[in-house]
Amino acid sequence: MTDFEPDRHQLRLNRLCERTIDRLHSKARYLRERITSTYNVSSYHAVDHAVLHQSILNASNELDAEMAAMIAAGEMSRDIASKIKLRCMCLGLQKSSYRDCCELIQITDLDELDNATISVVVIPDRYLLAEIRRRSRTRWTITISAGLFEVVNAAVLALVDPEWPVVPIGDRVNHFAARVEAAFDGVHFPRHAAFSPADAAKVEKLGSFVKMFIIGHELGHIIAKFHPESCATSHDTEFFADLQGWHSLYSKIWLLAQPFRQLYESGRITNNWDRWNWIKSQAPGEDPVLAQQLIFESLTQNERADNTMLHSLVFLAPHIFFRAIDYHEWIMTRRGYTPATHPPSLARRARILSIFPRDLAERVRSDLESKLDARIPPPK
């Protein structure tokens, strides 16, 4: 495991990126916090995703036009322009990933992370990389490559893309593999400009959930250091981190569900302990589980539909991540690289489902996993 220390060339490139961003005065907010051509850099928290989608698209187009003018004037080479675009994406992803990390730590309220200082670094690397490094007793760094986000994003877009069904089922493996290879080689797919507002919002939400699962998984690796009895082998450690990633993501979804979302976004509740205390305050002396059920039964039809959609996306998020890894490792093997020695994705998917009641696990398997397998079949 190697630490990430930028070299002189990388520092010069960072300074050039910052100067370029500073030149684009009206676009600085988007370039620093929102801009990316391939992946959602926002938290789901209190975001109008249809508006966010259009803002990212506009800012991305303006950045492309600005850099095209600089290239035409001889002020910048195409190679530098490509690196700046990637660095802008990494800066945005790094900020939002750190924000997601802090949010998940706050929501899960884990004793192992008390007094811990965790930083997140997103590096402009095409390889599948996500790792942790312990810097001191309480300081940790999570390093994630932009390539991981791009490959996962290719899966998210393919899952929602309205034109994807026109690809014959027999050709979908090669078609999706070509997308992943292009992402691996640095070809940025255009964002979902042709999507309806509803589909654009779904992409933003689903992409955000997958990213949170990745962050939660890496937090799981940190927590695993405190539980060596559960992590005798490398595969045990990956299973442990997967379950922690799922626990973190699922905890977040409860706070986004109606009627708790406004309480969460206003800061009145910050974690699930707060949520349960609020439920108890609404029905003093009652069984809180029953009180919650009564609260859900009082929701409007639209609120129930929104909750159902959120839960469907959160159950789907880990499986999109595993499918993207399947394709990435398959392509790496074809190119002569040795992929990481992770447990088989089928085993990881089964381990997450094993913590649910049998009937719920079967519904997830039949309703969501089968749709994923039909849309993006496993690689050959």
C-alpha positions, 0 to 999 in steps of 0.5 A: 500500500503506497501513500499518495504524495504529489510530485513536482509535476503534479504540484505544477499541474495543481497550480495551473488548474487553480489559476485556470479556475480562478480565471473563470470567475462566474464558473468557480463555484461549479468548477470547484464543487460541482464540475465533472463530465462523468460523475455526480460530485454532489451529496444527495443532501438537500439537492434539487437533482434536475437543477444540479444536472443542468448546472453541471452540464452548463458549467462543463460546456463553458469550461470546454469552450473556454479551454478550446479558446485557449488552445486555439490561441496557443495558450494551452496544449490539448494534453494540458487541457485534458489533464486540467479537466481531469484535475477539476473533476478530481477536486470536485470529487475529493470535496464531495467525497470528504463531505460524504465521509463526514456525513456517514461518520456522523450518521453511523456514530461508531465508537471506533471512529471517535476522535479519528481524523480522516482525509480523502484524496481522489487521484487522477488515476485510471486504475481501480483503486481505493485504499486506506493508510494509517498515518498515526494512531487517530489519523487515516487517509482514504485514497480513491482513483478517478478511474473507479468513479468513472467505471462505476458511473458508466454502469449507472448511466447504462442502467438508466440510459433510455437508448440502452435497450436497443442494444441486443441482449447478446451484444450488451456484454461487449457494448458495456465492456467498450464503455468501461474500456473507454472510461479506463482509457480516459474518454469522458462520456457526455453526461445524460443530456438526453435524459428526462428530468426524472431519469436525470434525478434518478442518475444523480441519486443512484450515483450518489448512493454508489459513491456513498457505498464506496466511502462506507466500504473504505470506512469499513476497512478502518473499522476492521483494524479494530476487529482482527477477530472478524478479519482473519483473511483478506476475504474476511476483511472485504466482507466486513468492509462491504457490510459496514459500507451497506450499514452506513448507506442504509442508515443514511437512507432512513434519514432521507425517507419521508417524513424524516427528510425535512428534520434531517435537512434542517439539522433537527436530527443528525443520526438514527438515534435522533430519529428514534428519539423523535419517533418516541416523542411523537408517541410517548409510552408506545412501542417505537417500532409500532409508532414508526409503522403508524407514521409510515401509514399516515404518509401520502401516496407520493411520499410512499412512492418516494420512499419506495424509490429510494429503498430500491436505489439503495438496495441496487447501489452495492450490486452496481459497484460489484458489477463494475468491478467485474468488468474492470477486472475482466478488462484488466486481465485481458490487457495482461494485468493482474487484478486485485484478489477480492472475493468473487462478486457473487459471494459479496452480493450474497453476503450482503443479502444474507443479513436480511430476512429471507423474503426480503432477500428474495425480492431484492434478488428477483426484482433488482438483481435480475434487472441488473443482470438483464441490463448489464449481464456479467462479463463472459 
